[in-house]
């Protein structure tokens, strides 16, 4: 997007342009704050997750820390992740960590630690332990394993004598009479006492329909593989001993210094379904005064009036155990040892509360600073971040955010994309940013893309880092100003939480249809209400019951910490605490305003349904408002039930609360606001969450002299403003995805001139006297001339600028372009097989893709994977320990035999062929009935074997085998590569050569994440058998990747793979060819071939060329076609030698360059006329993907990491010839788009310098307005 769409606006403070701007120089009450804002302390730096995913070496760790510092990153959270080769918590690991902390101390780098390998926390997870149990905590004491009470139901009709077989470890039995589907007679609930280890129950069933509930105590794991009972104080103490105390013993000198913070990346859970911990029942009775066991069926059934009470009481108990014993215990230990402790849990739905964590707010309060995480571009919405922000504000802490994980995974990540989401996060009061993530080992990137070292724009990363350091500084140690408090409806969903006790499945919990209508309405309308409040710029905080009840009522205001609220908003709720309802009533009686959306709750946590106390509290205080009706004349001391929509509620709220930014003129949508106070100054963070620029007149509820502070550069510039009795109107221009701080000098002079009309981009008043008004104008020059009119009282002041003599000068023609690397890789070729040697006579070298079926061929060793397999299963997998069991395929490979598998099912061998084509329907109007072939031996993901597909089993459960035969022409010492997410074993020619129980959280099916096993393969056919374990409680997909290579890492010539052995045929050695075609990109002088063993033919644009290893190419060459022997190994990319060339501007998404990730330099001499230099002059680069920096006549102009890509040439350009130089870089997304990620290329919309480039004049001068 160029200047024609964007004007100047935010360019006033951009890098390069800002060199010409005179910043605010008037003395200000904000000068001390601004001085700190300009260069904040390193503690405010972004601290990315730094994935330790390789072989840790202190020299490399130091080098990467130094590299981060050089790019404005002064801290990181070391996060041990999949791919780590230095065993976690081993002596070697502890030694490297100590050396890294020593280096960090020396460098002034904050090396924070994520307190677990992978996640969730509390495990002391050690993937190098044998067997399925990878927790050192459970290894130390198996009693610390997470357990659940599995509910087993038996329906009986009486009268009869029932003999029931009991499962092993049955802990409790409760009976109840059924009232119909989902309902029980509470009066009949009764515990049946059983003896320990009882195997059978005999019961005389009374008349009617009855249900026997058996509760079986058994080990379980959480949704993200957590296995420790973290409601147990003793279990968590063991974790602290293993991790924290050992850390302190070894490296305690760094606590609070080089190591200031630990982080719990904790999408874990308090327990299984139903939750259990040794002290659960005694804690429950001590807390609420009655026994839980007889009422356990109320967790999944409706037992009448007390149903919601029982659920809420249990979740209150679980919450206390979980937050106190896990979160608070770790925080207490950390703070006693000079560490901060933060982290995050599940934020994205109210349903996660009863399902996984209980009391969300209690957890947030138990951290040193409350944390959260946001994936992709979620941060552009406030829905699930306001809770964290509110707790931070009430507790005078900061919000820590793991931000933007997997953003750009299916396309690319650019600084502009980083910034646009982080700007939104800043509007939700985030004040410590943890980008997800920087990778230690780029070959084993976890959850790509990598944010840092892999990116061609690395040199420009500091723009983002500097901006977020200033944002963190402003948001930290400051207080949000809000007049609305929204009640967090936690206990209402608790009361409707039967869904969360019925299944461990994550998908089941998140499926709305499984929840009651009440729960869905609370969850959905609460989220929508938050979204609309933010969209309408109505500042609000979220308070739970504890904050609301402990708040101080002072007149018509509710004070929580430093916040003073005049309105309480209740989302739709069916259940509430009496204490909360009583506080709301007191607030109303004191003159406060309350709005309830939809309906009021009449179920209390204390008494259950139809609580008369609630009826009494509500009936005399609430009126009903319907959509379109205005509130009654009373402006205080009333409460209303709004039975309309969320929009109706917002309309009513606007009668009582002013928005943070009232839009007087200009676009209304996509403007986020945050209003805060810091060090006595009031400021606003205003975010344009849109790809389009905007100009607004905004009325802000603050007084004084406003300034614009730029978070990227640190510059401050004056604004046009008009002081009014109820605020200040400012004129603000924001570029696409732009944001700015508006900071008020509270002692600044008022200004009463009003804007009447203008077509100028930016201006501010310099002075006003008897002769008129002087303004400073910075603007493009409209074709009709510039105009500005201001009014004051009865006077009208106006002035104008002349039309430009030249609107702009297009920079046309070619530029001399140099690629920033000696070669460009070609990871793909177009190919056609020629088994019968027909191609030469048929002139295939001249055939187009229309005339011949040219298909993409990936030039990678992974395409030589073993694609044809025999598969069988499932055999049993008792306790996930079947690697220690032996089943028939390990002893014989007989495809004619069948076997008895798991659950008595008869099993036969089937086949899985990754190399086969598949048929897909072509979608689209006019294409009904058309099909296309996909896949094949060289398909995008044909190197991956899907063994689940022929078995037709979902979810996979048990032990499975995949077997293939590999032919080698001679005996060879080999390396077998196997990538799978399942515990696995490998047998070669009947002998086990490898076994490892590993089910990682992240796994990529490629060479980087593959296990590498040394094997000896004999001449002829070899049997390879892979054994794979599956457990539906810990699901992974039924796919793997496997290949063999030489000890030196090369593909083995003559290798064959088949599901059956056969005699080698002579055709293997007969004349067979493969045709390859390469589209020639611009900027190259030769195509470089790998060394071939056989002769080959070469053609350039259909004409024969000399077959050399380096084929010279002219500037006009478009295609190189090769005919090679089909036995040649094509396991490395070909390359093009680069050369400086003259080419026009345009996308790099062209043949030969689509996979190019890097930078190019553009140079050109441009004639500039003297007329164009009468005013200021800009270089408008148009569209750039994704960063650019520029020079003019050898002088550096600056860099741009996001649009608009514009540079100020004023006082640098000269009449005559000027030398321009522009360097452009794209992203790693292009290079990453190979193999299974090939389709990502279709999602890359910008790469390189698209243009057009223009020289654009602009005015930068004073203008005198007269009346």
N, C-alpha and C positions, 0 to 999 in steps of 0.2 A: 504494500500500500504506500503510495507516494503522497507528496504534499498537496496535490490537487484535492485529495480526499481529506487530508488531515490538518492542513494549515500549519501554524507554528506551534501554538499551545505549549505543551510540555517540553518542547525543544529548548525552551528558555533555560532550563537547568540541566540539559543533557551534556554528556562528555563531548568536548570539542566545541560545540556551540557555546557552552557556558563561558568560554574564555573571553567572549565579547560582552558579557552581561555585567553590569555594575550591580553587585549585590546590595542588599539593604545595609545602609551605613548609619541610620539614625540610632541613637542610644535606645536600648530596649530593656525592659524588665526581664527579658528572656535571654540576655546575652550569655549568662553563665550556663544555662541549659543548652543553648546553641553550641557553645564551645565544646561541651561534652558530646553533643550529637554529631559534630563534625568528624570526630575520630574516637568512637566509643572504645572503652577498654576491651581487651580480648575476651573477657568473660561473656560478652554479648555475641560472640561469633556463632555462626551455625556450627553444630557439632554432628556431622553425619554419622550414620551407622557405617562403620568401617569393617566390612566383612573379611574376617580372617579365614580364608578359604583355600589355603595352600600350605606349603612347607615354610614355616615362620623362620625368618633369619633376621637378626637384629640390624644388620647393615641395611637390608631392604626396608625394614620398618622405619628406621631413622630417615632413609632417603625419602620415603613417602610422606612422613611427617613434615620434613623440610619442604617438600613440594607443596603440601597443603598450605603451609605458612606463606609460601611465595605467592599463593593465589588467594590470600585473604581468609584462610580457614585455620583457626587457631585452637581447634579441639576436635575430638571425635570420640564416638562410643565404639570401642572394639567389640565386635560381635562375632563370636566363633560360630562358623556356619559349615554347611555341607561342603566338602572339598578340603577341609582342614586335614593336613597330613601330619602335623605335630600333635600327638595324642593329647587331648584335653586333660588338664589337671595332672599331667605326667611331670616328672622331674625336669624334662627338657622344656616343657611348656612353661613351668614356673620360672625357669631360668631366663627364658626369652622374654617373658612378661616383665621380670625385674630389670633386665637390660633395656627394654623399651621404655619403662618408666624413668630410668636414669636419663635416657636420651631426651624424653619429653621434658623432664625437669630442666635440662640444659637448654633446650630450644624454646622454653616458654610455651609449651603445648599442653593442653589439658587432655590427658589420655584417660577418658572415662571408660568404664567397663559395663557391658551388658552381663548380668550376673548368671548367665546360663549358656550352655552350648545349645544353639537353636532356641526353641521355646516349646512349651511354657516353662516358667521358672520353678524353682523349688526342688529340682530333680538331682542336681549335680550329675547331669547326663554325660555318660562316658560311652561313646559308640565303640570303644575298643574293648569293652567288657565282653566276654563270651556269652552266648545265649540271648534270649529275647529281652531279659531285664537289663536295661542300660542305665538305671538310676543307682548311683552310689549310695543314696539314702536308703533305698529298699535293700540294696546289697548289705548294708550295715545292719539292718533290722527288717526282716520280711514283714513284720507286723505293721510297718509303716506304709504298706501298699494300700492304695485307695480301694475302698470296698463300697459295695452298694447292697441295698435290700431289694432283690429282684422280686417283684410282685407276681405271684402265680394265682390265677383265679380258677376255681372249679364251681360250676353251676349245678345245683342239686334241687330236685323237687321232692318235697316230703308229703306224707310221712314215709320214711324209709330208714334202714340202717346202712350207713355209708362206710365203706372201707377205703380210705385214701392212702395211696403210696406217697410218702414225703420225700422230697429231694434232699440230697445230702446237704448239711449245714442249714436246714430250715430253722430259723431263729424264732419266728413268731407265727401264730395262726389267729386270725380274727374272722368271726362269722357275722353275717348280717342278712336280713331279709330284704329281698329286692322289691322295689316299688315300680319297676319298669326300667327301660334302657337308661343307664347312667344314674339311677336314683336308688338310694338305700333308706331303710327305716332306721333312723338314728337310735331309737329306743332299743333296737335289737342288737346293736353292735356289742360284741362280747369277745374277750380273749379266751382262747382254748389253750390251757396249759399243756405243754408237751415236755417229755423228758429229753435231756440232751442226747443227741444222736438217734432220736426216735426215727424209725423208718416207715411207720404206718400210723394212721389215725382212724379210729372207729368212732363214729358220731351218730347219735340218733337224731335224724333230721326231722324237725317239726313240720307241720303242714305248711304248704306254700312254697314259693320260689326263694331259694337261699343261695348265697355265694360264700364259698370258703376262700379266704385270702391267705395264702401262704407267703411268707417273706423269707427268701433265701439269701443268706449272707455270703457274698462271693467277691473275689477280686474283680476290679474293672479298671478301665482307663478313660481319660477324658477325650473330648472331641479332637484335641490336638496332641494326643498321645501322652498326656501327663499321667503319671502312675502313682504319685505320692499323695497320701492323705494330708492335704495342707490345712485341714481343719484341726489337725492334731498338733498341739503346741510342741510335743516331744519330737515329732517328725520334722517340723520346721527347725527346731533347735539343732537337730542332727545335720540338716542342710547348712545351717549357719556355721556349724563346727567344721564341716567338710570344706566349704567354700570361703566364707568370710574370715573365720578365725585362722585358717591356714594362710589366707592372703595377708592378714594382719601380721602374723608371725614372720612371714617372709619379707613383706614389702610395706609394713606399716609406716615406715618413715615417709612414704609418699602420700599417705591418706590426708586429704584436705589440701594437698598441694598439687603435685602432678596428677594425682588421682582424686578429683573432687566429688565425683558422683558415680553411683551405680544405678543401672536401669533394669527393670524387670519387664522384658518383652513377653507379656503374660496373657495371651488369649487361652487361658486355662479355665478350670472350673473348680468349684468347691467340692464336688463329688459326683457320684453316679446317680442312677435312678432306681430306687429312691436313695437319697443321701444317707450316709452313715459315717460315724466316727465313734470311737469308744465312749466318749462322754456326751454323745448327742442327747440321749434320753434324760440323763440326770440334769444336763444343762437346760433342756426344754422345761422340765418340771420346776427347776429353780427359778426360771424366768417367768413362767406364766401360771404356775400353780396347779397344773393337772397333768395326768399321764398322757403321753402321745400314742402309745401302742394301740389302745382300743380304737383310736380315731385315725389310724393310718389309712383306711379306705377313703377317708374324706379328701385325701390328696388327689384322687382320681375320680371319685364319685361325688355326687351331690347328696349330702346327708341332711339337708334342710337348713334351719336357721343358723347353725354354727359352722357351715361349710367354709365360708371365707375366713372366719376367725381362725380356724385350725390351720389353714394354709398360711395365713399371715404370721401366726405365732411360730410356725415351723421356720418360715423364711427369716423371721427376725432372729431366731436362735442360730440358724445356719450363718446368717450374715455376721453375727457377733463372733462366732467361732472362726469364720474365714478371715474377716478383716483384722481381728485382734491377733490371732495366732500366726497368720501368715504375713499380711501387709504390715501391721503395726509392730510386730515383733522384729521384723527385719529393719524397719525404719528406726526403731528405738536403738537397735544394735549399731546401725550405721551412724546415727547422730551422736551416740556415745563415743564413736571412734572418728569423729570429724569428717564424716561422709554425709552427703545428701543421698536420699533414696527416692527414685521416681519410677515411673513405668506406665503401663496402660492395661486395661482389660477390654471388655466388649462394650462399644458405645452405640452401635448402629440401630438398636431396636430396644424398646421397653421389654420385649420378650426375653432378651438376654438376662435380665435381672433374675427372675425366678429360675431360669434354666441353668445359668452358669455362675452367677456371682452374688445373688442376693441384693444387698443394699449398695447401689452404685455410689451414692454420695459418701457413705461411710468409708468405702475403699479410697475414694479420692482424698478424703480428709486424713487418711492414715499414711499418706505419702508426704515426704518433705515438700515436694511440689507436685500438684496433680498433673498427670500425663494423659495423652490420648494418641491415637493414630488415625491417619486418613490415607486412603489408597487413591491412586490415579488422580482424578480431578474432583474428588468429593469435597475438598476444602473450599470449593467455590460456593458451597451451601453451608448454612450455619446449623443445620438440623441437629446434629449430634455432637456439637462442640460447645454449645452454650452452657451445658452443665459444668464442664471443666472450667470454663472461663469464670463462671459464677463462684465456684468454690475457691478458685484462686483469688478472686476479688474479696470475698468474705473473709478469707484466711490471710489476706495480705501476702500472697505467694505469687508464683508465676506459673503460666501454662506451658508445659513441655509437650512438644508434638513431634512424633515420628511422622514425617510428612511425605506424601506423594509416592508411596511405594508402587512400583510397576507402571508409573505414568510413562506412556510411550512404548509399552511392551510390544504392541502390535503395529507400531509405526516408528516413531522417533521421539527423542526428548531434546528440546531446544531451550536455551535460556529464556526465551519468551514464554514458553509453556511452563517452565519452572516458576517464573515470576508471576504469571497470571493467577496461578493457584495459591502461591505464597502470599500474594496481596490479599486474597480472600481470607486466608487463615489469619493474617494480621488483623483484619476487620473483626474476627471473632476472638481477638485478644490473645492470640498465641504470642509468646515472648521468648521461647527457645525452640529453634528449628532443628530437627534431626532428619535431614534428607536421606532417603532410602534408595540407593546407598552407594558408597565408594567400595570398590572391590580390590582386595590385596592381590589376588591372582586373577588377571583378566581372562585367562582361559577357562576359569570355572565360575563365571559370573552367576550369582544366585538372583533369580527373579530380575532378569534384565529389563531395561537397560542400566548399565553402569553410568553414574552421573559424572565421572571425573576423568580418570586417566585414559579411558578408551575414547574420549570425545575429541574430535578434531578441533573443537572450539575451546579446548582446555585453557589456552592462553588468555581467553576472554572471560573465564569463569569468575574472576574477581568482581565483575560488575554485579553479579547476583550476590556474591558473598558480602560485599560492602553494603549493598542495599539492606539485606536481611540483618546485618549487624546493627545498623541504625534503627531498623524497625524493632528489633529486640530491645534495644536501649530505651526507646520511647514507650513500648508497651510494658516494660518491667518497672516495678516500683512506682506504678501510677494507678489511678483509680477510675474505673468506668462510671460515667454519670448516667443513671437510668432511673425512671420514675415508676416503671411497671415491674412487678415481680410475678412470675408464673410459677404456680405450684407444680412440683414434679410428681406425677401421678403414680408413683411406684407401687403403693400398697393396693391401689385399685386393680392393677394387673396381677399382683400377688394373689388377690382374692379370686381371680379367674385363671389361675395357673395350672389347672389340671393337665393341660397339654405338656407342660414342662416335666411332669412326673411320669408320663406314659412312655417316653422313648428317649434313648440316648442319641438318636440320629439328628445331626445338625440340620439336614434338609427338612426333617419333620418339624423341628422347632420353628424354622423360618417360614413354613408354609401357612399363610394366613388362614386358610380354610380349616385348619386344625384347632383354631382358637375360637372362643365364644364371641358372639356379636359384640358384647360389652368390651372385651379385651381388644378386639380389632378396632372398634371405634375410638377407644382411648389412645391406642398406639398411633393410629393414622391421623386423627384430628389433632392430637398433641404435636405431631411432627409438622403437619400443615400449618398449624397456628404459629409455630416458631419460624417457619419459612416465610410466612406472610408478614409477621412482625418485622423481620429483618428486611424484607423487600420494601416495606412501607417506611423503613428507617425509624421505627418506633423502638427506642432503646429499652431493653428489658434484661433482667437477670432471672435465673431459675433457682428456686429454693426448695429444699426438701422439707419434711415435717420438722426436723430438728431446728433448722435455721428459722423457719417461720415461727415456731413456738417460742424459741429463745429470743426472737426479735423484740425490740423495745417499741411499744406504742407511745408515740409522742404527739399528742394532738391527732390530726388527721394523717399522720405519717407513721410508717413502720420502718424502724431503723434496724438494719442488719450490718454490723461492722461500720463501714464508712458510707453505706448506701442508705438513701432515704426514699421510700416508696410511697406514692400516693394512691396507687391502684394495685389490687391483687386480682389476678386472672386465674380461674379454675378451669382446666380442660374437662372434657366429659369424664366423669368418674362414677363408679358404683360404690366404691369403698373408700373410707377415709378414717383417720384416727380422730377420736373424740377431742383430744388435746388440740389438734390442728383446727377442727371446727370451732372449738371454743375461742381460740385465738382470733380466728376470722370474725367471729361475732363481736369480740371486744374491739377489733379494728373498725368494724362498721359502726358500733356504738360511739366510738371516739371521733367519728366523722370521716372515716376512710371510705373509699369506693371499691366495690367488688363486682366483677363480672364473672358469671359461670356460663360456660359454653354448653348448650344442649340440655343438661339436666344436672340436678344436685345428687350427691351420694346419700343414701339412707342406710347403708351397711357400715357398721363401725368395726374396727379391729378389736375393740374391747368387748362388744356385746353381740355382734353378728347382725343378721338382717333385721330391718324394720326397727332400728334403734329409736325409741321414743325421745331420747336426748337429742338426737339429730333433728328429728321432726320439730321439736320445740325450738331448737336454735335457728332453723331455717324459716319457719312459717311466718314469723313476724318481721323478718328482715329482708326477704327477697321479693321483688316484683318480676314479672315476665315481660320481656321485650321481644317483639317479632321484627323480622327484617323490614326496614323502611321506617320504623317508628323511632322517634327521638326519645332519649331518656327524659324522665320527668324533670321538672325545673330544678329540683334539688341538685346541687353540684357536689354535695358531700353527705356522708352519713347514710348512703343508700347502697343497696345491692340488687343486682339484676341477673335473672336467668335469660340468656339470649338463645331463643329457640330457633334461630336462623343459622346462617352459614358463618364460617370464620370471617368472611368479608364483612358481614353485618356487624360482627363484634368489633372489628377494626374501625368501622365507621363510628361506632359508639365511643370507642377509646379516644378517637381524635378530638372529641369534645372536652377531654380532660387532660390529655398529654400532647405536647408538641413533638413533632419529629426532630431527629438530630439534624436533618437538612430538609427544609421545605423548598420544593422546587418551584421557583417563581417563573422561570422560563427555561425552555430547552427540554431534552429528552427526559422521560420519567423513569423508564425501566433500567435495570442493571447498574444501579449506583448503590454501593455498599458504604456504610458509615460506621465509625467508631468515635465516640466522644469521651475524652478522658481528662483528668487533671494530673499534673506531675510537677512537683517542686513549686507549687503555687501558680503554674501556668495552665491554661486550658487549651486543648488542641483537638483537632478532628483528623481522622484518617479517612480519606475519601477515595473510593476505588471504582474505576470504570471497568466493570466486568463484561466487556463487550469488545468485539473486533472492530467496532466503528468508533471514531473520535466523537467527542461531545463538547458542547459549550453550554454551560448552565449559569443562570442566576440562581443562587442558593441563599436562602435565609437560614443562618445558623443561630442557635439560641445562646449567643455569647456577645460580649461587648469588649471594645478596645480596638486596637489596630491589628488586622490579620496579616500574616506573611505566609508565603508558600515555602515550605522546606522540602528539598528533594532528597529522598532516601538513597538514590543511586550515587549522586555526586556530593551530597552534603551542602549544596548551595541553598541560600535563602534569597528570595526575591519578593518585592512588594506586589500587591494586588490592588485592583480597583475594588473599593468597597463603599457601602452606604450604611451609615449608622441609623438605626431606628430604635424606638422605645423598647421593642420586644426582641431585639437581636441585631444582627448585622447581615446585610446582603452583600455577597461577594460574586464576582464574575470569574468563573473558573473554566479553563479549557484543559481537557484531559485527552491524551492520545489513546489509541487502541490498547486495551489491557493496562492502562496507566493508573497510577495512584499518586497521591500527594498528601503531605501533612499541611494543614492550615493551623498555624499556631498564633494565638492571640497574645499581643502585648497588652495586658489588662490596664496598663497606665497610658496606653497610646491614645492619641487624639481621635476624637470622633470626626466623622466626615459625612456631610449631609447632602452632597451632590448626588443626584439620581441619574442613572443611565436612561436616556430616552431612546436612542437608536445608534447603531454602529454596524459596520461590516468589517471591522478590523479584528485581527486575531487577539492581540493582547495589548493592554495599556494600563497605566496607573497614573494617579495624580501626583505631580511633582510639587506644585504650589498653586494657591489660589489667592489673588489679590485684586485690587480695584481695576486692574487692566484686563482681568479675565482669569482663565484657568490654563495652566501649563501641564500637559500630560506627556509622559514618555510612551511612545508607540513602538511596538515591535510586531510587524505584521507583513504577510504577503501583500502585494499591491493588487487590489481588485482591478479588473479591466476597466470598470467605470469610474475608478478613483476611490480613494478611501474617504469615509465620512464618520464623524463622531459628534453626537449632541448630548449634552448633559443639562439638567435643570436643577434649579434651587429656588425655592419659593416661587416667585413670579418670573424669575429670569431664566433664559435659555441660552446656553453657551454652545457654540458649534464651531467646527473646523473641518478642513478637508485636506486630502493628499491628492496630488495629480495622478492621472492614469499612467501606468508604466509605458515607456517608449517601446520596450520589448517585453512581452509577457513571459517568455522563457526561451532558452536555446536548447534544442534537442542535441544530445551528443550521439551522433549516428555513426554507422559503419563499424568496422572491426576494431578490436583491442588486441594488443600483443599479450598473450596469456602464457604463463608459466605454471606448470603443475608443481606443487610443493613436495614432490617425491620423484625419484629417478625412474620408477616404473609404476604402471597401473595394472593391478591384478585383474585377470579375467577368470573368475571362478566357475563360469559356465561356458559351454560351447553348444551350438546347435548340432545335432547329429542325426545321421541316417545309417542304418546297418546295410551292408552290401555283401551278404554271404555268398552270392553267386557271381561276384565280380562283373556286375552289369553297369556300374556307375560311370566308368570312363567312357565306354562307347555311347552311353546315353547322355553324356555331358551333364552329369549331376552337378558338376561344379558351377553350372550356369543356371540351375533351377532355383526358383523362388520357393517360399514357404507355401504358396498356393499350389505350385506345381508338384512339390515333393513334401512328404510329411517329415519336415525337420522338427526334431524335439530337443528340448533342453537336456543337457548332460552335465551333471555336477562333477567338476574335476576335483574330487576329494577321495581320500582313502575310505571314507565311510560308505561310499556307494559300492564298495567291494564287501559289504556285509554278507553274512550267511542268511539268505532270504527264504529258503525252502525248508520246512520243518514238519516232522511228525509230532503230534501232541496228544496227550492223554491225561485224564483226571476227572474228578478229584479223588485222590486217595485221602485217608484220614490225616488230620494235622492236630493231634491232641495237645492242648495247651500251647499251640504254636511252637512245638518242640520237634517237629517231624524231621528236621535236619539230622536228628539223632536216631531216626527210624529208617528202616530199609523196606522198600517196596519192589515188586517184580521188575519194573523197568531198569533197576540198578543191576539186575542179575542177568537179564536176557532182553534182547530186542527182537521180538517175534510179532510181526504185524498181523499174523493170522490168529493170534490168541486174544482172548478177552479175559478181563480180570474183575474181581469183586472189589469195588472201591468204597468210598465213604457212604455210610447209610445203606450198605448192601446193593448199591447201584452197580450194574454190570457195565464195564468200561471197554471201549475199543479205541484203537489208534485212529486218529483223524489227521488231516493235513492242513497246515497254514502256509500260504504262499504270499509273501510280501511282494513278490515280483509280478504278480498277475495284474492285468488291467481290470478296472471296474467301470461300470456303466452308470452315468448320471443323467438325469433328465435336465434338459436345457430349459431354464425358466425364462419367461418374458413373452410379451404379447407377440403373436405371430410365429412363435416357436413351439407351440403345443405339439407334443409327440416326438420332438427331436431329442436325440441323445448325443452324449459325447463320451469318449473314452478318457479315463484319468488313470493315474498310477503307472503301472508297468514297471519294468525292472529299473528304470531311471526316474521314477516319479519323485516328487518332492520329499516324501517321507517313506519311500519304499525300502529304505535301509532299516526300518523298524518293523519288527514282527508282532502282529496282533494275534496272540495265541488264544485269547478269549473268544474271538469271533467264531471260529468253527465249533467251539465247545458249546456256545449258546447259553452260557451260565452268567447270571448277574444277581447279586454280587458274587465274586469268586470266593470260594470257601474251601480250604483243604490244601492238599499237596498236588502239584501239577508237574508234568514232565514235558520237555520239548527236546526232540532228538533229530539230528541230521547227520549226513555223511559228507565228509570233506575229502576231496581227492588232491593229492600232491604228486608231482612228477618225480620227486625224490625226497628222501628222509631229510627233515629240516627241524632245527631248533627254533621254536616259534614263541610268539606271545599271543595269548588269547585275550581279547577285550570283551568284557560283558558289562553292559549298563542296564540296570533294572532297579525298580523301587522295592523289590521283594527280597526277603531272605533267600539265599541261593546256594547251590552247590553245583560243581561241574565235574563230570566224569568223562575221561578220554579213553577210548578203547577199553571200557569196562573198569577203569581204575579212577578213584576219586582224586582229583588234583587240586580242588579248591572248595572251601566252604566258609561262608560268613553269614551270621545272622545280623542283618541290617535292613531296616525299613526307614530310610531317611525321610525327613519332612520335605526336602527339596531334592529333586533328581532330574537331570536332563539326560535323555537317551542319546548320548553322543560319546565321542572319544574322551573328552575332558573328564567326564564323570564315570567313566568305565573302570571297573577293576581290571588289573593287568596281571595275567597269570602265565608264568613260563611253562610251556608244554613241549614235549617231543612228539612230532607227528611223523609217521612212517611214510615211506613211498606207497602210493596207492590210496585205497579208501581208509578213512579213519572215522570212527563213531564219536560224536560229541553229544553228550546228554546234559541238559540243564534242568536242575530241580528247583522249583519255585514254591514258596509257601504263601498262602493267602489266609487272611482272617478278616471277616466282615466287620469286626469291631475296630479294625485298623486298616481301612480299605486303601488299596492302591490299584492302579489299572493293570490289565493283563497284557502288557506290552514289554518288549525288551529289544536290545540291540546287541549284536554279537558279530565279531569278525576275528580273523587271525592274520598275523603279520610276521615278518621276520624279526629277529632280535634287534635289528637296526631300525625297525619301525617302518619298513616298506612292505607294500603288497607283494604277495608271493606269486611269481609268474606261473601260469599253468594251473592255478587253483580252480577247483570246481566244487559245487555244492549241490546235493541232491537228496531227495527223500528215499531213494533206493540206489543201490550200487549196480553198476553195469560195466561191461567191458569197454575200455577206452576205444573210441572209434577213430578211424583214420581221418575223418573230416575235421577232427580237432586240429590237425596239422595241415589241412589243405588250405588253398587260397581263399581267404576270407578277409573282408576289409570293413573299415568304418570310415565314414565321411564326417568331418568336423568343419564347422563354419564359425568364424568369428566376425562380428560386426566391428569395424574399425572406428574407434572414437577419434575425435579431433585431438590435436596436441600430441601425436605419437609419430615416431619415425621408424619403428620396427616391431614385429611380433616375435617374441622369444619363446622357443619351443623347449620342452624338456628333452633330454637325450633319448632318442628312439633307438631300438636295437635293429629294426628292419628299415628298409628303404621306404620312402613315402613320396607323394606328389603334392605340389603346392600350386594354387591358382589365386590370382588377385583379380577381383572383379571379372571372373570368368575366363581369364587368360593365364596361360601357364607361366609359372615363375620358378626361379631356382630354388630347389629344396635345400635350404640351409637352416641351421639351428636358429639363426637370427635373420628373419625375412625382412629386408628393407621395404619401407612403405612410403609412397609419395603422399603429399598433402591431399591429393584427390582420391586416394584409395578408400573404398567403402566396405569391401568384404575380403577376407582371406578364407579360402576353402582348402582343406587338406584331405587327402586320401591316405589313411595309415593302415598298417596291418592290425587286424582285430586283436592280436595277442599283445599289443603294446599296453603297458600299464599307465593309466591316466589318473594318477592320485595326487597331483599337485596342480594348482592354477597355472595357466599360461600367463605371460606378462607382456605388456606393451612398454617399450622404451619411450619415455616422454621427451618432448622437444617444444621449445617456445614456438608458438604459432599465432597467426592472425585469425581471430574468430569473432563473430558478433556476440553480444550478450544473449543469454538464453539459459534454459534449465539444463542441469546436468543429468536429468532423467532421460537420457537419449542412449541409443545403442552404443554399447561399449563402455558407458560410464555409469550405468544404473547401480552397480555395486560399489562405485567409488566413494570412499569416505576420506576426506582430507581437505586440503586448502589449495587455492589457486590465486595467483597474483595477476591483476589486470593493469596494463600500462598503456597510456595514450597521450599524445600531444594534441591539445585542443586550442583553437584560436578563439580568444575572447575579445569582443569589441569593447571600446571605451564606453559606449552608451550603456552597456550592461553593468558597468562598474560605478555608475552614478549613485546607486544605492548599495545596500548590502547585497551579498551574493551567496547563494546556497548551491551545493551539489546535492541533488535529489537522486538517490540510487534506485528508486522504485522498489520492486520486490527483491528481497535477498533471503536466501535460505542457507545458513541461519544467522551468521554474524559477519561483520565487516569492519575494517579499519582503513583509513585513507591518509594519503600524503599529497601535498601540492607543492611542486617545485622543490621537492626534497624536504619540506617542512611537515612534520606530523600534525594531522588534523584531529585525530582522536579515533575512538572506536564506538561501534554501536552493536549491542548485543540483542536488540529487539527493535521493532519498527517504531517510528519511521527512521529509515536509513538515510539520514540527512546530515551533511557536514557544512559548517560555516566557513566560507572562503573569504570573508570580508577582511580587508587589509593584508591579504596574502596573495589573492589573484592579481594579475597585472594585464594591462592591455597587450594583446599579441598572443604569442604561443605560450601555453602553460602545460607543464608536465604533470599528468594525473597518475596516481598509483593507488589501486584499491586491492586489498587482500580479503578474500572471502573463504569461509569454511562452512562445511555442512555438518552432519552428525554421523555417529557410528551406526545409525539405523540402516544405512545402505549396505555396509559391509556385513551386517548381522543377518541380512535377508537372504539366507541360504538354507538348503536342506528343508526341514519342516517349517522354517520361518520364511520360506520363499515368497509366500503370498503377501508378506508385509510390504513388499515393494509397491503394491497397489495402493497402499495407504500413505505413501510419502508424497505429499502434495507440493513440497517446495524443497529445492536443492540447488545451490549455486546462485549465480547472479542473474535473475530473470530480467531485471530492468523494468521499464526503460530508464535511461539516465538523462538528466536534464540539469541545466543551470537556470536557477530561478532567482530573480531579484526580489528583495524585500526591503522594507523601511525599518530603520532602527534609529529613531531621532525624536527630538522633542517637537510637540505640536502645540501651538497656542490657540486656545478657543476664546472667542469673543462673544459678547452678548448682543 
